[in-house]
Amino acid sequence: LDNIPPTDSKPVVTATTNSLIVTTNQIDNESGIKGSTRQYAIKQSLEQNWGAWVTDVNTSHTFTGLTLNQSYDVKTRVQDIVENGYAESQVTTITTQNLTKPTITPSTTNITKEDITITISYPEIQGITKQYSFNGTDWNDYTGPFKITENKTIYARSIDQNNQGGDTTRIATLQITNIDKQAPVVTHTISPEEKAKVVTITIKATDTPAGVESINNITK
């Protein structure tokens, strides 16, 4: 004889930016759970009314198309094999993940005449697309570190399947200014310019961004 309904154990929930994966945690130690009766419900935490029950024979159900950084309540209900119930679970409250800015790291911040390797670390969120750009308009999928050969600005962002979030909160930028592959520019002036027994020769060297360390090997 089984006249005891399933437990009311709250579901286990994992979140992405736009979905919740809800795993039922209700059990029945007598006749067992009747799989065809598994149902799932969701609502935003600030709302009063629940959405319609969704029947899913699987022990997990995914709610999609949700809003990022939003609090949701979820619950489940089931019957056991001899149809005690429906027994409704306790409520689990969870917030969908937010899209935060990636971190852009160059291989060096010192002045260098070599190429620089750029590594980008993105938030660990299931289902996001990782992207980078050199102008903030044309985006490439990030598959791993890449090299740049000249000074430029690096943009990085992550987007979810619904393309949620504003660029001011999800785009990181880093301006690379420490690559110097150009030789210094050397100029000189002679004073006075007309013929004279003694003249002064002024030698000037400029270099950006490294600067000039010294001027030497001057021959008469």
ZAZARO-669013 format. One record per residue (C-alpha): x, y, z; residue number from 1. Coordinates in Angstrom, 1 decimal, m for minus. Example, Ala and Ser with C-alpha at 12.3 -4.5 7.8 and 13.67 -1.06 7.14 Angstrom:
2
+--------+--------+--------+-----+
!      x !      y !      z !   i !
+--------+--------+--------+-----+
!   12.3 !   m4.5 !    7.8 !   1 !
!   13.7 !   m1.1 !    7.1 !   2 !
+--------+--------+--------+-----+
This chain:
220
+--------+--------+--------+-----+
!      x !      y !      z !   i !
+--------+--------+--------+-----+
!    0.0 !    0.0 !    0.0 !   1 !
!    1.4 !    3.4 !   m1.0 !   2 !
!   m0.6 !    6.4 !    0.1 !   3 !
!    2.3 !    8.7 !    0.6 !   4 !
!    2.9 !   11.4 !   m2.1 !   5 !
!    6.4 !   12.2 !   m3.5 !   6 !
!    8.6 !   14.6 !   m1.6 !   7 !
!    8.6 !   18.3 !   m2.0 !   8 !
!   12.3 !   18.7 !   m2.5 !   9 !
!   13.2 !   21.9 !   m4.4 !  10 !
!   14.7 !   21.5 !   m7.9 !  11 !
!   18.4 !   22.0 !   m8.7 !  12 !
!   18.8 !   24.8 !  m11.2 !  13 !
!   21.8 !   26.1 !  m13.2 !  14 !
!   21.7 !   29.3 !  m15.2 !  15 !
!   23.2 !   30.9 !  m18.3 !  16 !
!   22.4 !   34.4 !  m19.5 !  17 !
!   19.2 !   33.4 !  m21.2 !  18 !
!   18.2 !   30.0 !  m19.9 !  19 !
!   17.6 !   27.9 !  m16.8 !  20 !
!   18.2 !   24.2 !  m16.6 !  21 !
!   15.9 !   22.8 !  m14.0 !  22 !
!   16.4 !   19.3 !  m12.6 !  23 !
!   13.6 !   17.8 !  m10.5 !  24 !
!   14.7 !   16.6 !   m7.1 !  25 !
!   11.4 !   15.0 !   m5.9 !  26 !
!   11.5 !   11.3 !   m5.1 !  27 !
!    9.1 !    8.6 !   m4.0 !  28 !
!   10.5 !    5.8 !   m1.8 !  29 !
!    7.4 !    3.6 !   m2.2 !  30 !
!    6.1 !    3.1 !   m5.7 !  31 !
!    8.5 !    5.6 !   m7.4 !  32 !
!    7.9 !    8.6 !   m9.7 !  33 !
!    5.6 !    8.3 !  m12.7 !  34 !
!    7.8 !    9.9 !  m15.4 !  35 !
!    5.0 !   11.1 !  m17.6 !  36 !
!    3.7 !   13.4 !  m14.8 !  37 !
!    6.8 !   15.5 !  m14.4 !  38 !
!    6.0 !   19.1 !  m14.8 !  39 !
!    7.9 !   22.4 !  m14.5 !  40 !
!    6.9 !   26.0 !  m13.9 !  41 !
!    8.7 !   29.3 !  m13.9 !  42 !
!    8.0 !   33.0 !  m13.2 !  43 !
!   10.0 !   36.2 !  m12.7 !  44 !
!   10.5 !   36.6 !   m8.9 !  45 !
!    8.8 !   39.9 !   m8.8 !  46 !
!    5.7 !   38.6 !  m10.6 !  47 !
!    2.7 !   37.1 !   m8.7 !  48 !
!    1.4 !   34.7 !  m11.3 !  49 !
!    3.2 !   31.5 !  m12.4 !  50 !
!    3.5 !   30.5 !  m16.0 !  51 !
!    1.7 !   27.4 !  m17.2 !  52 !
!    3.0 !   24.0 !  m16.1 !  53 !
!    5.2 !   22.4 !  m18.8 !  54 !
!    5.2 !   18.6 !  m19.0 !  55 !
!    8.5 !   16.9 !  m19.7 !  56 !
!    9.1 !   13.2 !  m19.0 !  57 !
!   12.9 !   14.0 !  m18.6 !  58 !
!   14.3 !   14.6 !  m15.2 !  59 !
!   15.6 !   18.0 !  m16.5 !  60 !
!   13.9 !   20.8 !  m18.4 !  61 !
!   15.4 !   23.9 !  m20.0 !  62 !
!   13.6 !   27.2 !  m20.0 !  63 !
!   15.0 !   29.4 !  m22.8 !  64 !
!   14.6 !   33.0 !  m24.0 !  65 !
!   15.1 !   34.5 !  m20.6 !  66 !
!   16.5 !   37.9 !  m19.6 !  67 !
!   20.0 !   38.2 !  m18.4 !  68 !
!   20.7 !   39.2 !  m14.8 !  69 !
!   17.0 !   38.6 !  m13.9 !  70 !
!   15.8 !   36.7 !  m10.8 !  71 !
!   13.4 !   33.8 !  m11.5 !  72 !
!   11.5 !   31.3 !   m9.4 !  73 !
!   11.1 !   27.7 !  m10.5 !  74 !
!    9.3 !   24.7 !   m9.1 !  75 !
!    8.3 !   21.1 !  m10.1 !  76 !
!    5.5 !   18.7 !   m9.5 !  77 !
!    5.0 !   15.0 !   m9.9 !  78 !
!    2.8 !   12.0 !   m9.2 !  79 !
!    4.0 !    8.6 !   m8.1 !  80 !
!    3.3 !    5.4 !   m9.9 !  81 !
!    0.0 !    4.9 !   m8.1 !  82 !
!   m0.9 !    8.5 !   m8.7 !  83 !
!   m0.5 !   10.0 !   m5.3 !  84 !
!   m0.2 !   13.8 !   m5.9 !  85 !
!    0.4 !   16.0 !   m7.8 !  86 !
!    3.0 !   16.8 !   m5.2 !  87 !
!    4.4 !   20.3 !   m5.7 !  88 !
!    8.0 !   21.1 !   m4.8 !  89 !
!    9.4 !   24.0 !   m2.9 !  90 !
!   10.6 !   26.9 !   m4.9 !  91 !
!   14.2 !   27.5 !   m6.1 !  92 !
!   15.1 !   31.1 !   m6.8 !  93 !
!   18.0 !   31.9 !   m9.1 !  94 !
!   19.4 !   34.8 !  m11.1 !  95 !
!   20.4 !   34.4 !  m14.7 !  96 !
!   24.0 !   35.3 !  m15.4 !  97 !
!   25.2 !   38.7 !  m16.5 !  98 !
!   27.5 !   39.5 !  m19.4 !  99 !
!   30.7 !   41.1 !  m17.9 ! 100 !
!   33.6 !   42.5 !  m19.8 ! 101 !
!   36.4 !   40.2 !  m21.0 ! 102 !
!   40.0 !   40.8 !  m19.9 ! 103 !
!   42.5 !   41.7 !  m22.6 ! 104 !
!   46.2 !   40.8 !  m21.8 ! 105 !
!   49.2 !   41.7 !  m24.0 ! 106 !
!   52.3 !   39.5 !  m23.8 ! 107 !
!   54.3 !   42.6 !  m22.8 ! 108 !
!   53.6 !   46.2 !  m21.9 ! 109 !
!   57.3 !   47.3 !  m22.3 ! 110 !
!   58.4 !   49.0 !  m25.5 ! 111 !
!   59.3 !   46.3 !  m28.0 ! 112 !
!   60.2 !   45.9 !  m31.6 ! 113 !
!   58.6 !   42.5 !  m31.7 ! 114 !
!   55.0 !   41.4 !  m32.4 ! 115 !
!   52.8 !   41.3 !  m29.4 ! 116 !
!   50.6 !   38.3 !  m28.5 ! 117 !
!   47.0 !   39.2 !  m27.3 ! 118 !
!   45.2 !   36.8 !  m24.9 ! 119 !
!   41.6 !   37.5 !  m24.0 ! 120 !
!   39.8 !   35.9 !  m21.0 ! 121 !
!   36.0 !   35.7 !  m21.2 ! 122 !
!   33.4 !   35.0 !  m18.5 ! 123 !
!   32.8 !   31.3 !  m18.1 ! 124 !
!   29.2 !   31.2 !  m19.3 ! 125 !
!   27.7 !   28.3 !  m21.2 ! 126 !
!   26.5 !   29.2 !  m24.7 ! 127 !
!   28.2 !   32.6 !  m25.2 ! 128 !
!   30.1 !   33.6 !  m28.4 ! 129 !
!   33.5 !   35.1 !  m27.8 ! 130 !
!   34.5 !   37.9 !  m30.1 ! 131 !
!   37.3 !   40.5 !  m30.8 ! 132 !
!   37.6 !   43.4 !  m33.1 ! 133 !
!   40.1 !   46.1 !  m34.2 ! 134 !
!   37.6 !   48.8 !  m34.8 ! 135 !
!   34.6 !   48.0 !  m32.6 ! 136 !
!   32.4 !   47.3 !  m35.7 ! 137 !
!   33.7 !   44.2 !  m37.5 ! 138 !
!   33.9 !   41.3 !  m35.2 ! 139 !
!   35.8 !   38.0 !  m35.3 ! 140 !
!   35.3 !   34.8 !  m33.3 ! 141 !
!   38.0 !   34.4 !  m30.7 ! 142 !
!   39.6 !   30.9 !  m30.8 ! 143 !
!   42.8 !   31.6 !  m28.9 ! 144 !
!   45.7 !   34.1 !  m28.5 ! 145 !
!   46.7 !   36.1 !  m31.6 ! 146 !
!   49.6 !   38.4 !  m32.7 ! 147 !
!   49.5 !   42.0 !  m33.7 ! 148 !
!   52.3 !   43.6 !  m35.7 ! 149 !
!   51.5 !   47.3 !  m35.1 ! 150 !
!   50.0 !   49.6 !  m32.5 ! 151 !
!   46.2 !   49.4 !  m32.5 ! 152 !
!   43.1 !   49.2 !  m30.2 ! 153 !
!   41.7 !   45.8 !  m29.3 ! 154 !
!   38.0 !   45.4 !  m28.6 ! 155 !
!   36.6 !   42.2 !  m26.9 ! 156 !
!   33.0 !   41.2 !  m26.1 ! 157 !
!   30.9 !   38.1 !  m25.4 ! 158 !
!   27.3 !   37.8 !  m26.7 ! 159 !
!   24.6 !   35.2 !  m25.9 ! 160 !
!   22.1 !   33.7 !  m28.3 ! 161 !
!   19.7 !   36.6 !  m27.8 ! 162 !
!   22.4 !   39.2 !  m28.2 ! 163 !
!   21.5 !   40.7 !  m24.9 ! 164 !
!   23.3 !   43.5 !  m23.1 ! 165 !
!   24.6 !   46.9 !  m24.0 ! 166 !
!   28.1 !   47.5 !  m25.5 ! 167 !
!   29.0 !   49.8 !  m22.6 ! 168 !
!   28.8 !   47.0 !  m20.2 ! 169 !
!   30.0 !   44.0 !  m22.2 ! 170 !
!   32.8 !   45.5 !  m24.4 ! 171 !
!   36.4 !   45.8 !  m23.1 ! 172 !
!   39.0 !   47.8 !  m24.9 ! 173 !
!   42.8 !   48.0 !  m24.7 ! 174 !
!   45.0 !   50.4 !  m26.7 ! 175 !
!   48.4 !   49.0 !  m27.7 ! 176 !
!   51.0 !   51.7 !  m28.0 ! 177 !
!   54.3 !   50.0 !  m27.1 ! 178 !
!   55.3 !   48.5 !  m30.5 ! 179 !
!   58.2 !   50.4 !  m32.1 ! 180 !
!   59.6 !   49.0 !  m35.3 ! 181 !
!   60.8 !   52.3 !  m36.8 ! 182 !
!   64.3 !   53.6 !  m36.6 ! 183 !
!   64.8 !   57.0 !  m35.0 ! 184 !
!   64.7 !   60.1 !  m37.2 ! 185 !
!   67.9 !   62.1 !  m37.3 ! 186 !
!   68.1 !   65.8 !  m38.4 ! 187 !
!   70.8 !   68.4 !  m38.1 ! 188 !
!   71.1 !   72.2 !  m38.4 ! 189 !
!   74.2 !   74.3 !  m39.2 ! 190 !
!   74.7 !   77.7 !  m37.7 ! 191 !
!   75.5 !   80.1 !  m39.2 ! 192 !
!   74.2 !   78.9 !  m42.6 ! 193 !
!   76.6 !   81.2 !  m44.5 ! 194 !
!   80.3 !   80.4 !  m44.8 ! 195 !
!   82.3 !   80.8 !  m41.7 ! 196 !
!   85.5 !   79.6 !  m40.0 ! 197 !
!   83.6 !   78.1 !  m37.2 ! 198 !
!   80.1 !   76.7 !  m37.4 ! 199 !
!   77.8 !   74.9 !  m34.8 ! 200 !
!   76.2 !   71.7 !  m35.9 ! 201 !
!   73.2 !   70.6 !  m33.9 ! 202 !
!   72.1 !   67.0 !  m34.3 ! 203 !
!   68.6 !   66.0 !  m33.2 ! 204 !
!   67.1 !   62.5 !  m33.0 ! 205 !
!   63.5 !   61.7 !  m32.3 ! 206 !
!   61.7 !   58.4 !  m31.9 ! 207 !
!   58.2 !   57.4 !  m30.9 ! 208 !
!   57.2 !   55.7 !  m28.7 ! 209 !
!   60.5 !   54.4 !  m27.4 ! 210 !
!   62.4 !   57.7 !  m27.4 ! 211 !
!   66.2 !   58.2 !  m28.1 ! 212 !
!   68.6 !   56.7 !  m25.6 ! 213 !
!   71.8 !   58.4 !  m27.0 ! 214 !
!   73.5 !   59.9 !  m30.0 ! 215 !
!   76.9 !   58.6 !  m30.8 ! 216 !
!   79.3 !   57.6 !  m33.6 ! 217 !
!   79.4 !   61.1 !  m34.9 ! 218 !
!   82.2 !   61.7 !  m37.5 ! 219 !
!   83.6 !   65.0 !  m38.8 ! 220 !
+--------+--------+--------+-----+
